[in-house]
Amino acid sequence: PGVETPPPALPPAAPSEPVPAPLPALPPTLSLSPCQPSGIADCLEAFRTGVEPDCTDAREFLRGRGPSVLPALREADRPGLSASVRAHLARVYGMLGDASVADLLLRRLDDPSPDVRAEACRALGRLGIASSVPKLRPLLKDGTPRVRGLAAEALGRAGDQEAVETLAG
């Protein structure tokens, strides 16, 4: 008499979110040193393999060296490079922030690879090169949405009246 029994235990609640699977191990990254004379060659090789984070490390290595790497990059930037290497080079040119690479980037706008065209647009946008407007305008009708979007962004950053009229038209 008077003894209370505890209520039955509730089953454990189901987790509200699934537990994510562990991420696969990443490949070892490059160990590049600014003192390495082969640093630029190593970066180009990383671009050829297309394996991240090696490509990211190579881009950061080149960006960290600044415009001083431009002569070596210009020398390495020759016909026959893979689309991956051409795209990474275009990206690096934009990251270096030196408008002297405009000629290289403008040529990349005609590249058969949409990835290369997109990275050239991105780089020209970063650099805000007004003389790129006539070459960027046709890319607003490119068959690849990413290229169209980055071309529009680059035109917006070009900062001249012709670019504004192109985007408004």
Solvent accessible surface area in square Angstrom, and as a share of the most:
residue,aa,sasa,rsa
1,P,175,1.10
2,G,83,0.80
3,V,129,0.74
4,E,159,0.71
5,T,116,0.68
6,P,115,0.72
7,P,115,0.72
8,P,123,0.78
9,A,103,0.80
10,L,161,0.80
11,P,110,0.69
12,P,128,0.81
13,A,98,0.76
14,A,89,0.69
15,P,108,0.68
16,S,115,0.74
17,E,132,0.59
18,P,122,0.77
19,V,131,0.75
20,P,116,0.73
21,A,83,0.64
22,P,128,0.80
23,L,165,0.82
24,P,113,0.71
25,A,102,0.79
26,L,139,0.69
27,P,52,0.32
28,P,120,0.75
29,T,73,0.43
30,L,53,0.26
31,S,104,0.67
32,L,36,0.18
33,S,42,0.27
34,P,88,0.55
35,C,120,0.72
36,Q,61,0.27
37,P,139,0.87
38,S,51,0.33
39,G,0,0.00
40,I,28,0.14
41,A,61,0.47
42,D,43,0.22
43,C,0,0.00
44,L,13,0.06
45,E,88,0.40
46,A,5,0.04
47,F,0,0.00
48,R,117,0.43
49,T,77,0.45
50,G,40,0.38
51,V,62,0.36
52,E,88,0.39
53,P,27,0.17
54,D,22,0.12
55,C,1,0.01
56,T,52,0.30
57,D,42,0.22
58,A,0,0.00
59,R,20,0.07
60,E,74,0.33
61,F,22,0.09
62,L,0,0.00
63,R,103,0.38
64,G,70,0.67
65,R,84,0.31
66,G,15,0.14
67,P,71,0.45
68,S,84,0.54
69,V,3,0.02
70,L,11,0.06
71,P,95,0.60
72,A,40,0.31
73,L,0,0.00
74,R,87,0.32
75,E,143,0.64
76,A,11,0.09
77,D,21,0.11
78,R,130,0.47
79,P,135,0.85
80,G,83,0.80
81,L,19,0.10
82,S,55,0.35
83,A,39,0.30
84,S,43,0.28
85,V,0,0.00
86,R,44,0.16
87,A,11,0.09
88,H,26,0.12
89,L,0,0.00
90,A,0,0.00
91,R,75,0.27
92,V,0,0.00
93,Y,0,0.00
94,G,3,0.03
95,M,30,0.14
96,L,16,0.08
97,G,52,0.50
98,D,37,0.19
99,A,61,0.48
100,S,66,0.43
101,V,0,0.00
102,A,18,0.14
103,D,64,0.33
104,L,11,0.05
105,L,0,0.00
106,L,37,0.19
107,R,146,0.53
108,R,33,0.12
109,L,3,0.02
110,D,103,0.54
111,D,14,0.07
112,P,117,0.73
113,S,15,0.10
114,P,53,0.33
115,D,77,0.40
116,V,0,0.00
117,R,33,0.12
118,A,0,0.00
119,E,11,0.05
120,A,0,0.00
121,C,0,0.00
122,R,69,0.25
123,A,1,0.01
124,L,1,0.01
125,G,5,0.04
126,R,120,0.44
127,L,33,0.16
128,G,30,0.29
129,I,19,0.10
130,A,45,0.35
131,S,80,0.52
132,S,1,0.01
133,V,1,0.00
134,P,73,0.46
135,K,73,0.31
136,L,1,0.00
137,R,87,0.32
138,P,86,0.54
139,L,18,0.09
140,L,47,0.23
141,K,182,0.77
142,D,18,0.09
143,G,77,0.74
144,T,37,0.22
145,P,90,0.57
146,R,100,0.36
147,V,0,0.00
148,R,86,0.31
149,G,42,0.41
150,L,20,0.10
151,A,0,0.00
152,A,33,0.26
153,E,81,0.36
154,A,2,0.01
155,L,1,0.00
156,G,49,0.47
157,R,129,0.47
158,A,9,0.07
159,G,67,0.64
160,D,46,0.24
161,Q,118,0.52
162,E,72,0.33
163,A,0,0.00
164,V,83,0.47
165,E,100,0.45
166,T,26,0.15
167,L,77,0.38
168,A,87,0.67
169,G,101,0.97
